[in-house]
């Protein structure tokens, strides 16, 4: 599979019902950590078990009506990369 095809698979344009961020897939491709469908699946699985788990917990807390400021602080604490925090803010 070509790198271009992998990037399309990892792109935020799939029908997720909202905005999406690749979570570092482009950088992982550039670094050689994603180079075929198997390594893309590994990358996605890793994101699901780390960032995905945190996002799901924060979404559940928001649905329960917890304070949005506290949820923002909790999200920031779980997102160590300033670039990812900035992207998350832009995407809502």
GUDO-946915 format. One record per atom (N, C-alpha, C, O): residue number from 1; residue in three letters; chain; atom name; x, y, z. Coordinates in steps of 0.05 Angstrom, whole numbers, plus 5000, padded with zeros to 4 digits. Example, Ala and Ser with C-alpha at 12.3 -4.5 7.8 and 13.67 -1.06 7.14 Angstrom:
# GUDO-946915
  nr rest kette atom east north   up
   1  ALA     A    N 5264  4886 5156
   1  ALA     A   CA 5246  4910 5156
   1  ALA     A    C 5264  4934 5156
   1  ALA     A    O 5285  4934 5169
   2  SER     A    N 5257  4955 5142
   2  SER     A   CA 5273  4979 5143
   2  SER     A    C 5258  5001 5157
   2  SER     A    O 5268  5023 5161
This chain:
# GUDO-946915
  nr rest kette atom east north   up
   1  UNK     A    N 5017  4977 5000
   1  UNK     A   CA 5000  5000 5000
   1  UNK     A    C 5018  5025 5000
   1  UNK     A    O 5039  5025 5014
   2  UNK     A    N 5011  5045 4985
   2  UNK     A   CA 5027  5069 4983
   2  UNK     A    C 5023  5086 5008
   2  UNK     A    O 5003  5084 5022
   3  UNK     A    N 5043  5104 5012
   3  UNK     A   CA 5041  5122 5035
   3  UNK     A    C 5016  5141 5031
   3  UNK     A    O 5003  5147 5051
   4  UNK     A    N 5011  5149 5007
   4  UNK     A   CA 4988  5166 5002
   4  UNK     A    C 4962  5152 5010
   4  UNK     A    O 4945  5165 5021
   5  UNK     A    N 4960  5127 5003
   5  UNK     A   CA 4936  5112 5010
   5  UNK     A    C 4933  5110 5040
   5  UNK     A    O 4911  5112 5051
   6  UNK     A    N 4955  5105 5054
   6  UNK     A   CA 4954  5104 5083
   6  UNK     A    C 4945  5130 5096
   6  UNK     A    O 4929  5131 5115
   7  UNK     A    N 4956  5152 5085
   7  UNK     A   CA 4948  5179 5095
   7  UNK     A    C 4918  5184 5090
   7  UNK     A    O 4905  5197 5107
   8  UNK     A    N 4908  5175 5068
   8  UNK     A   CA 4879  5179 5063
   8  UNK     A    C 4863  5163 5083
   8  UNK     A    O 4843  5172 5094
   9  UNK     A    N 4872  5138 5090
   9  UNK     A   CA 4858  5122 5110
   9  UNK     A    C 4859  5135 5137
   9  UNK     A    O 4839  5134 5152
  10  UNK     A    N 4881  5148 5143
  10  UNK     A   CA 4884  5161 5170
  10  UNK     A    C 4873  5189 5170
  10  UNK     A    O 4874  5202 5192
  11  UNK     A    N 4864  5200 5148
  11  UNK     A   CA 4855  5227 5146
  11  UNK     A    C 4830  5232 5162
  11  UNK     A    O 4814  5214 5167
  12  UNK     A    N 4826  5257 5170
  12  UNK     A   CA 4802  5264 5186
  12  UNK     A    C 4777  5267 5170
  12  UNK     A    O 4757  5276 5181
  13  UNK     A    N 4777  5259 5144
  13  UNK     A   CA 4753  5263 5128
  13  UNK     A    C 4733  5239 5129
  13  UNK     A    O 4713  5240 5116
  14  UNK     A    N 4739  5218 5144
  14  UNK     A   CA 4721  5196 5145
  14  UNK     A    C 4696  5205 5160
  14  UNK     A    O 4697  5224 5175
  15  UNK     A    N 4673  5191 5156
  15  UNK     A   CA 4648  5201 5168
  15  UNK     A    C 4646  5196 5197
  15  UNK     A    O 4631  5178 5206
  16  UNK     A    N 4660  5212 5213
  16  UNK     A   CA 4660  5208 5242
  16  UNK     A    C 4639  5226 5255
  16  UNK     A    O 4635  5224 5280
  17  UNK     A    N 4625  5241 5240
  17  UNK     A   CA 4604  5258 5251
  17  UNK     A    C 4614  5284 5262
  17  UNK     A    O 4599  5298 5276
  18  UNK     A    N 4638  5292 5257
  18  UNK     A   CA 4649  5317 5267
  18  UNK     A    C 4677  5321 5257
  18  UNK     A    O 4687  5307 5240
  19  UNK     A    N 4690  5340 5270
  19  UNK     A   CA 4717  5346 5262
  19  UNK     A    C 4736  5325 5274
  19  UNK     A    O 4729  5312 5294
  20  UNK     A    N 4758  5320 5261
  20  UNK     A   CA 4776  5300 5271
  20  UNK     A    C 4805  5310 5268
  20  UNK     A    O 4810  5328 5252
  21  UNK     A    N 4822  5299 5283
  21  UNK     A   CA 4851  5305 5281
  21  UNK     A    C 4865  5278 5279
  21  UNK     A    O 4857  5259 5292
  22  UNK     A    N 4886  5277 5264
  22  UNK     A   CA 4899  5252 5259
  22  UNK     A    C 4914  5241 5283
  22  UNK     A    O 4921  5217 5284
  23  UNK     A    N 4918  5258 5303
  23  UNK     A   CA 4932  5249 5327
  23  UNK     A    C 4961  5242 5323
  23  UNK     A    O 4972  5226 5338
  24  UNK     A    N 4973  5252 5302
  24  UNK     A   CA 5001  5247 5297
  24  UNK     A    C 5007  5227 5276
  24  UNK     A    O 5030  5218 5273
  25  UNK     A    N 4987  5218 5261
  25  UNK     A   CA 4991  5198 5240
  25  UNK     A    C 5011  5208 5219
  25  UNK     A    O 5028  5192 5210
  26  UNK     A    N 5009  5233 5211
  26  UNK     A   CA 5027  5243 5190
  26  UNK     A    C 5056  5243 5200
  26  UNK     A    O 5074  5234 5185
  27  UNK     A    N 5060  5251 5225
  27  UNK     A   CA 5087  5251 5236
  27  UNK     A    C 5097  5223 5239
  27  UNK     A    O 5121  5217 5234
  28  UNK     A    N 5080  5204 5246
  28  UNK     A   CA 5088  5176 5249
  28  UNK     A    C 5096  5164 5221
  28  UNK     A    O 5114  5149 5219
  29  UNK     A    N 5081  5172 5200
  29  UNK     A   CA 5089  5164 5173
  29  UNK     A    C 5116  5175 5165
  29  UNK     A    O 5133  5161 5155
  30  UNK     A    N 5120  5200 5171
  30  UNK     A   CA 5145  5213 5164
  30  UNK     A    C 5168  5201 5179
  30  UNK     A    O 5190  5198 5168
  31  UNK     A    N 5164  5193 5203
  31  UNK     A   CA 5185  5180 5219
  31  UNK     A    C 5188  5150 5213
  31  UNK     A    O 5207  5138 5223
  32  UNK     A    N 5171  5139 5196
  32  UNK     A   CA 5174  5111 5188
  32  UNK     A    C 5160  5092 5206
  32  UNK     A    O 5162  5067 5203
  33  UNK     A    N 5145  5102 5226
  33  UNK     A   CA 5131  5083 5244
  33  UNK     A    C 5105  5073 5232
  33  UNK     A    O 5095  5051 5240
  34  UNK     A    N 5093  5087 5213
  34  UNK     A   CA 5070  5077 5198
  34  UNK     A    C 5080  5074 5169
  34  UNK     A    O 5087  5094 5156
  35  UNK     A    N 5079  5049 5159
  35  UNK     A   CA 5088  5045 5132
  35  UNK     A    C 5072  5024 5117
  35  UNK     A    O 5077  5019 5093
  36  UNK     A    N 5052  5013 5130
  36  UNK     A   CA 5034  4994 5116
  36  UNK     A    C 5008  4992 5133
  36  UNK     A    O 5005  5005 5154
  37  UNK     A    N 4990  4976 5124
  37  UNK     A   CA 4964  4974 5137
  37  UNK     A    C 4967  4963 5166
  37  UNK     A    O 4952  4972 5184
  38  UNK     A    N 4985  4945 5170
  38  UNK     A   CA 4989  4933 5197
  38  UNK     A    C 4999  4954 5216
  38  UNK     A    O 4989  4955 5239
  39  UNK     A    N 5018  4970 5208
  39  UNK     A   CA 5029  4990 5226
  39  UNK     A    C 5009  5013 5231
  39  UNK     A    O 5008  5025 5252
  40  UNK     A    N 4992  5019 5211
  40  UNK     A   CA 4971  5038 5214
  40  UNK     A    C 4951  5028 5235
  40  UNK     A    O 4941  5042 5252
  41  UNK     A    N 4944  5002 5233
  41  UNK     A   CA 4925  4990 5252
  41  UNK     A    C 4937  4991 5280
  41  UNK     A    O 4923  4997 5299
  42  UNK     A    N 4963  4985 5283
  42  UNK     A   CA 4976  4987 5309
  42  UNK     A    C 4975  5015 5320
  42  UNK     A    O 4969  5019 5344
  43  UNK     A    N 4981  5035 5303
  43  UNK     A   CA 4980  5063 5311
  43  UNK     A    C 4952  5070 5321
  43  UNK     A    O 4948  5082 5342
  44  UNK     A    N 4932  5063 5305
  44  UNK     A   CA 4904  5070 5313
  44  UNK     A    C 4896  5056 5338
  44  UNK     A    O 4882  5067 5355
  45  UNK     A    N 4904  5031 5342
  45  UNK     A   CA 4898  5016 5366
  45  UNK     A    C 4911  5030 5390
  45  UNK     A    O 4898  5032 5411
  46  UNK     A    N 4936  5038 5387
  46  UNK     A   CA 4949  5052 5409
  46  UNK     A    C 4935  5078 5416
  46  UNK     A    O 4932  5085 5439
  47  UNK     A    N 4927  5094 5395
  47  UNK     A   CA 4912  5119 5401
  47  UNK     A    C 4886  5113 5415
  47  UNK     A    O 4878  5128 5433
  48  UNK     A    N 4872  5091 5407
  48  UNK     A   CA 4847  5084 5420
  48  UNK     A    C 4851  5079 5450
  48  UNK     A    O 4835  5087 5466
  49  UNK     A    N 4872  5064 5456
  49  UNK     A   CA 4877  5056 5484
  49  UNK     A    C 4889  5078 5501
  49  UNK     A    O 4891  5075 5525
  50  UNK     A    N 4898  5100 5489
  50  UNK     A   CA 4910  5122 5504
  50  UNK     A    C 4892  5146 5502
  50  UNK     A    O 4876  5152 5520
  51  UNK     A    N 4895  5161 5480
  51  UNK     A   CA 4879  5186 5477
  51  UNK     A    C 4850  5180 5475
  51  UNK     A    O 4833  5196 5485
  52  UNK     A    N 4842  5158 5462
  52  UNK     A   CA 4814  5152 5459
  52  UNK     A    C 4801  5146 5486
  52  UNK     A    O 4778  5155 5490
  53  UNK     A    N 4814  5132 5503
  53  UNK     A   CA 4804  5126 5529
  53  UNK     A    C 4800  5152 5546
  53  UNK     A    O 4779  5155 5559
  54  UNK     A    N 4819  5170 5544
  54  UNK     A   CA 4817  5195 5559
  54  UNK     A    C 4794  5212 5547
  54  UNK     A    O 4778  5224 5562
  55  UNK     A    N 4792  5213 5521
  55  UNK     A   CA 4770  5229 5508
  55  UNK     A    C 4743  5218 5515
  55  UNK     A    O 4724  5233 5520
  56  UNK     A    N 4741  5191 5516
  56  UNK     A   CA 4715  5179 5523
  56  UNK     A    C 4707  5185 5552
  56  UNK     A    O 4684  5191 5558
  57  UNK     A    N 4727  5185 5570
  57  UNK     A   CA 4721  5191 5598
  57  UNK     A    C 4713  5220 5601
  57  UNK     A    O 4694  5226 5616
  58  UNK     A    N 4727  5238 5587
  58  UNK     A   CA 4719  5267 5589
  58  UNK     A    C 4692  5272 5577
  58  UNK     A    O 4676  5288 5587
  59  UNK     A    N 4685  5258 5555
  59  UNK     A   CA 4659  5261 5542
  59  UNK     A    C 4637  5251 5561
  59  UNK     A    O 4616  5263 5564
  60  UNK     A    N 4642  5229 5575
  60  UNK     A   CA 4623  5218 5594
  60  UNK     A    C 4619  5238 5617
  60  UNK     A    O 4596  5242 5626
  61  UNK     A    N 4641  5250 5627
  61  UNK     A   CA 4639  5269 5648
  61  UNK     A    C 4623  5294 5639
  61  UNK     A    O 4607  5305 5655
  62  UNK     A    N 4628  5303 5615
  62  UNK     A   CA 4613  5326 5604
  62  UNK     A    C 4583  5319 5602
  62  UNK     A    O 4566  5336 5608
  63  UNK     A    N 4577  5295 5594
  63  UNK     A   CA 4549  5287 5591
  63  UNK     A    C 4535  5286 5619
  63  UNK     A    O 4511  5290 5621
  64  UNK     A    N 4551  5282 5640
  64  UNK     A   CA 4540  5282 5667
  64  UNK     A    C 4537  5310 5678
  64  UNK     A    O 4526  5314 5700
  65  UNK     A    N 4547  5330 5663
  65  UNK     A   CA 4544  5358 5672
  65  UNK     A    C 4566  5368 5689
  65  UNK     A    O 4562  5389 5702
  66  UNK     A    N 4590  5356 5688
  66  UNK     A   CA 4612  5367 5704
  66  UNK     A    C 4620  5394 5693
  66  UNK     A    O 4615  5401 5670
  67  UNK     A    N 4633  5409 5710
  67  UNK     A   CA 4641  5437 5704
  67  UNK     A    C 4660  5437 5680
  67  UNK     A    O 4680  5424 5680
  68  UNK     A    N 4652  5452 5659
  68  UNK     A   CA 4668  5453 5634
  68  UNK     A    C 4697  5463 5639
  68  UNK     A    O 4716  5454 5625
  69  UNK     A    N 4701  5482 5657
  69  UNK     A   CA 4728  5492 5663
  69  UNK     A    C 4745  5469 5675
  69  UNK     A    O 4768  5466 5667
  70  UNK     A    N 4733  5454 5693
  70  UNK     A   CA 4748  5432 5705
  70  UNK     A    C 4754  5410 5684
  70  UNK     A    O 4775  5398 5684
  71  UNK     A    N 4735  5406 5665
  71  UNK     A   CA 4739  5386 5644
  71  UNK     A    C 4762  5396 5625
  71  UNK     A    O 4778  5380 5617
  72  UNK     A    N 4763  5422 5619
  72  UNK     A   CA 4784  5432 5603
  72  UNK     A    C 4811  5428 5616
  72  UNK     A    O 4831  5421 5604
  73  UNK     A    N 4812  5434 5642
  73  UNK     A   CA 4837  5430 5657
  73  UNK     A    C 4845  5400 5657
  73  UNK     A    O 4869  5394 5655
  74  UNK     A    N 4826  5383 5660
  74  UNK     A   CA 4832  5354 5660
  74  UNK     A    C 4842  5345 5633
  74  UNK     A    O 4860  5329 5631
  75  UNK     A    N 4829  5356 5611
  75  UNK     A   CA 4838  5349 5584
  75  UNK     A    C 4867  5359 5580
  75  UNK     A    O 4883  5345 5568
  76  UNK     A    N 4872  5384 5589
  76  UNK     A   CA 4899  5395 5585
  76  UNK     A    C 4920  5378 5600
  76  UNK     A    O 4942  5373 5590
  77  UNK     A    N 4913  5368 5624
  77  UNK     A   CA 4931  5352 5640
  77  UNK     A    C 4937  5325 5626
  77  UNK     A    O 4959  5314 5630
  78  UNK     A    N 4919  5316 5610
  78  UNK     A   CA 4923  5290 5596
  78  UNK     A    C 4933  5293 5568
  78  UNK     A    O 4936  5273 5553
  79  UNK     A    N 4939  5318 5560
  79  UNK     A   CA 4950  5323 5533
  79  UNK     A    C 4976  5339 5536
  79  UNK     A    O 4976  5363 5536
  80  UNK     A    N 4998  5324 5539
  80  UNK     A   CA 5023  5338 5545
  80  UNK     A    C 5034  5355 5522
  80  UNK     A    O 5050  5373 5528
  81  UNK     A    N 5027  5349 5498
  81  UNK     A   CA 5038  5364 5475
  81  UNK     A    C 5023  5391 5471
  81  UNK     A    O 4999  5390 5467
  82  UNK     A    N 5037  5413 5472
  82  UNK     A   CA 5024  5439 5467
  82  UNK     A    C 5011  5440 5440
  82  UNK     A    O 4989  5452 5437
  83  UNK     A    N 5023  5428 5420
  83  UNK     A   CA 5011  5428 5393
  83  UNK     A    C 4985  5413 5392
  83  UNK     A    O 4966  5422 5379
  84  UNK     A    N 4983  5390 5406
  84  UNK     A   CA 4958  5375 5406
  84  UNK     A    C 4937  5390 5422
  84  UNK     A    O 4913  5389 5415
  85  UNK     A    N 4945  5403 5444
  85  UNK     A   CA 4926  5419 5460
  85  UNK     A    C 4914  5442 5442
  85  UNK     A    O 4890  5447 5443
  86  UNK     A    N 4932  5455 5427
  86  UNK     A   CA 4923  5477 5410
  86  UNK     A    C 4904  5467 5388
  86  UNK     A    O 4883  5479 5382
  87  UNK     A    N 4911  5444 5376
  87  UNK     A   CA 4893  5432 5356
  87  UNK     A    C 4866  5424 5368
  87  UNK     A    O 4846  5428 5355
  88  UNK     A    N 4866  5413 5391
  88  UNK     A   CA 4841  5405 5404
  88  UNK     A    C 4824  5429 5410
  88  UNK     A    O 4799  5428 5406
  89  UNK     A    N 4836  5451 5418
  89  UNK     A   CA 4821  5476 5423
  89  UNK     A    C 4808  5486 5397
  89  UNK     A    O 4785  5494 5396
  90  UNK     A    N 4824  5485 5375
  90  UNK     A   CA 4813  5495 5349
  90  UNK     A    C 4790  5477 5339
  90  UNK     A    O 4771  5487 5327
  91  UNK     A    N 4792  5451 5345
  91  UNK     A   CA 4771  5433 5335
  91  UNK     A    C 4747  5432 5353
  91  UNK     A    O 4726  5421 5346
  92  UNK     A    N 4749  5443 5377
  92  UNK     A   CA 4726  5444 5395
  92  UNK     A    C 4727  5422 5415
  92  UNK     A    O 4709  5419 5432
